[in-house]
Amino acid sequence: MPLLGPTMEGRNQAFQLLKPRCVTLSQAALALSGPCGDVQSVANALEELSIALTKLSTQPDSLDSKLADYVFFPISQVLKLSQKASLRCLETSLQCIAILISQGWRQSIEPQLAAQIVILCTLMAEKNPKGFQFDETTDSLQTAALGCLRRVFTVAGRSPGCLKLFRSEANFPQLGQTVTIVLDGIEDGASVETQVDAVDALRALVDGVADTDLCASFLPGIISKLTKVLAPSTKQRRNHRVLIGCLQLVALLLQRTLGDSMTMKAGQARHERTGAVRSEQWCKTAASQLKPALTAMMHLQNHERDDVKKVLASLCSVILESCETTLSTCTSVALETLLSLSTASSEHDTYRKLQYLLAVKPALQGILETTLYDWLQSLPTLMQSVDEEAKVHKLAQAASAYKLLAQGKGDTSTIDRMLASSLADSVVITLREGGLQKAASRFASPVRSLDLVVSDNSLGSVQFRSALVQYRNQESLLSSIEDFARVVSTTTPSPFFTTDLVHSLRNTNGEQQIAAFWLSLTALQSALSKNDDVSDFISATNEGRAEQMEHLDELYAFSLSVLSAFPEEDEPPDLRLQALGLRTLALRAQTAGPDFRYELIDALYPVLHTLATPNSELQQDSITTLNIIQQACGYSSVKDLIVDNVDYLTNAVALKLNAFDVSPQAPQVLLMMVRLAGPSLLPYLEDTVESIFAILESYHGYGLLVELLFRVLSVVAEEGAKSPQLMAIEHGRPDVLSSFSRGLWEPTTVQQLAGVLHERAIEGQRSREGVREAHPQRPWKLANKDDARSRTDSMDDEEGFNDQDKQISDEDVPPPAPRTYNLLFKITELTQHFLPSASPSLRVSLLSLIRTTVPAIARHENSFLPLVNTLWPEITSRLEDAEPHVQAMAVDIVGVLCEYAGDFMHSRVVALWPNLAALWEKTVRQLVASVGIVKASPVQQTGPSTALVPTDPTIKRAITRSLGDHTNTSARLLWKAMSGTLQKIVRQVAIPPELCDDALEMLTTVLEHEEVQGAFEEANPDALWLAKVKADLMGRPIVPSVPKGMDWRFATLPS
């Protein structure tokens, strides 16, 4: 029958599929009612029928109401035998009924049938059902019953007959029973699916079946039960699907029962119908009872899932938008929650929704202002709690509320003044939590403050660190306060916030002053940045900009006073104030641009002073400030910034030094200038260094001051040695003085020996001839005249030579870079007077200074050699110093002097050799003793040497082992210094062969090193070869033997 169409044909096929299964099920149910019934047969038949219905449910319009009635008949027979049927049979039956409801009856289910199914499902959804052969239901049966209920309520909502039946007063008790069972399923369901199906069933009832009065009747019980589910609990963690469903159900119930529009309709209906549930008194009572329940639900704002927060925001929107009048007592709670949810970065829709509500409902503006006022009052108290997350959250809430309030064009002057006080108190509380524990470590000696190495990376940085963060827990909290201050400064043109903070700077101290300084600076920075962004498009006069610049000038003046003030001796400076002062200077430079060059006379000196502080973080802030000033003023580098302004910087330093100001400020600034500008600055410092010399002469008894000043001079010398004209290293080799280049000792060859003997023979012959002359060959007078003439000629020759030497001396070549050279020379020469100081650190510093300047000064030998002669006694006296590191440094400088003075050091080295040998022996004994193997013993001496030669292999192993150990650092330091100095002496100074042999014996333990062999290869290769043979570093040579019957034959020397 093609005219019937595909729908009829499909239903015929469905009937053919279902008929045999229904017949089988009917027969099994009939047999079950008798004495020989088989439950398993019923279960199998129901399973086959369920499979067939599931297959047909995927085919649209394959089932209709008639087929549903046909299939329901055998299922009803099974349900009538529920006392005999198994749980599985009942569960499958409900699954089949659910398909019949949704696919078969749809909109045409009979009201009585629907009521019967509701009663049946209610019974089976109970935890302990009655009238069955089992005492306790299962989770799967409960889920099937709740799912079937959801479908019944959904279909019944489309049928007027069903609606009339369910809304009748006669059916009210049964419906109430069903609601109770479903609520129990939501709260106590064994699985998530059971709880979700229960929520869906109740929502279908509220949304589709129950009218407004019916919902109002069930409202208290439903809200009470759902509150237990929605309130966060540590005992049971609800699935997010359950929470979302319950929140949606609450929103639906409130909208249906307490919506403002529904309440107006109820008021009109009360005049037409008696017995209405939603009276005015009922609404007030419901609102009062709902407030604690809704407050408990609002704790879900802290839930980790965004979908839960989104549904909660929808519930708050319903309260604010649809129930503004009826739930006026809950408005503030909903508004606070919505504010909290709007602060999340992902909740832009919530923030826009809140903006819309504030725009269309002016009453919410007043509630928002009152709420913000209460928050700000309680903020200092909250900041004293230990819950860091709660503090951050409340600050974000308040910032969001202020932003919304300001965007509403309301008057925020009162709030602004309160904000200034509350935020300042919050900062003070935050700082006091960790300020005391770090106070002791924030100050150090002025000498330590000069140990700074400025890296290339730091010289390019223009980003400041957080100025007030002292420990990790403060970071998020101070960041939230900072964000709040930025919101205030960029949202409203009101100046009260910044004005109150700036005016309080001079009247407060300690943390209060720091808090006001930081907040005002943050607000000004944000406000000026915003104005700069807008200024490209708007060129009109901005009164707010003028006020901001006035506040910035006040902060700038205050910052200069902070950075220029010298603290009391017993009270270290507050580094946080200094850090904020540096940021203010940087902001002032960025705002002024190139015009800030006129301010450098006041600003640059204190920045350089803070750069020399012992705190690494403040040092980095100072460098960042210099980078920002350099960029703002148009300089290409910080070096150019310093050099271009060197005149008044040096004047400021000189004024303090000439006034004999012994505070460390001026030396620190001078050092930072040299560090940053390098050698190009030194020609301008002659007078300044002279002032330092004067202070050293007047205050030489003050150890700390002397050490500080010499630390500055050391840096000056270090930078001066880097001058291109004074670089003492050419092509990788030191520039040894040409007039004192060493003459290498060489062994006498046979030819040289023969020549010596020949000369001696000639001299003997001449002597004998002179003795045999009996009488003079010419008159004595004539001879005397000739002798006188000869002497006169000789004297004339000597005078000529002397005149020539004098002319050469008068035409002495000047030193390279005379101003820098003379500066280094004076600094080095000055060290001789302070080397005997009682401070070991000062002695080391002075020796290090000499070590730095010698390569540069050695470029001009006429100045260098007298300086060596001057410093030599003081340097050699340090070889007997009580501090090993001072001894090591002195030994190293002896080697450096030998390296650059060459053979000029010959006699000095020979005279010093016994001291060096004694120090070497002492060092070896210490190294061997530190290992604890054997004691070293001196060998027999063959000459004037007193060297200790470790010929014993055990001693050699002990020394080698101790050099790799870290137990005796001082001995290892001396060993390395002696080893390097001996190599330099051997290389550069023509010492006698016996001293060279001593040096070779001293370095036997490290003879395998290439640099040691290289030194002796130039001085005495034969001695090196013999030492290597003795040390088994090379094979022994084969000595030729004389054949038998033969004898040696010797060469005849010429006569």
Secondary structure, 3 states (H helix, E strand, C coil): CHHHHHHHHHHHHHHHHHHHHHHHHHHHHHHHHCCCCCHHHHHHHHHHHHHHHHHHHCCCCCCCHHHHHHHHHHHHHHHHCCCCCCHHHHHHHHHHHHHHHHHHHCCCCCHHHHHHHHHHHHHHHCCCCCCCCCCCCCHHHHHHHHHHHHHHHHHHCCCHHHHHHHCCHHHHHHHHHHHHHHHHHHHHCCCHHHHHHHHHHHHHHHHHHCCHHHHHHHHHHHHHHHHHHHCCCCCCCCCHHHHHHHHHHHHHHHHHHHCHHHHHHHHHHHCCCCCCCCCHHHHHHHHHHHHHHHHHHHHHHHCCCHHHHHHHHHHHHHHHHCCCCCCHHHHHHHHHHHHHHHCCCCCHHHHHHHHHHHHHCCHHHHHHHHHHHHHHHHHHHHHCCCCHHHHHHHHHHHHHHHHHHHHCCCCCHHHHHHHHHHHHHHHHHHHHHHCHHHHHHCCCCCCHHHCCCCCCCHHHCCCCCCCCCCCHHHHHHHHHHHHHHHHHHHHCCCCHHHHHHHHCCCCCCHHHHHHHHHHHHHHHHHHHHHHHHHHCCCCCCCHHHHHHHHHHHHHHHHHHHHHHCCCCCCCCCCHHHHHHHHHHHHHHHHHHHHHHHHHHHHHHHHHHHHHCCCCHHHHHHHHHHHHHHHHHHCCCCHHHHHHHCHHHHHHHHHHHHHCCCCCCHHHHHHHHHHHHHHHHHHHHCHHHHHHHHHHHHHCCCCHHHHHHHHHHHHHHHHHHCCCHHHCCEECCEECCCHHHCCCCCCCCCHHHHHHHHHHHHHHHHHHHHHHHCCCCCCCHHHHHHHHHHHHHHHHHHHHHHHHHHHHHHHCCCCCCCHHHHHHHHHHHHHHHHCCCCCCHHHHHHHHHHHHHHHHHHCCCHHHHHHHHHHHHHHHHHHHHCCCHHHHHHHHHHHHHHHHHHHHHHHHHHHHHHHHHHHHHHHHHHHHHHHHCCCCCCCCCCCCCCCCCCCCCHHHHHHHHHHHCCCCCHHHHHHHHHHHHHHHHHHHHCCCCHHHHHHHHHHCHHHCCCHHHHHHHHHHCHHHHHHHHHHCCCCCCCCCCCCCCCCCCCCCCCCC
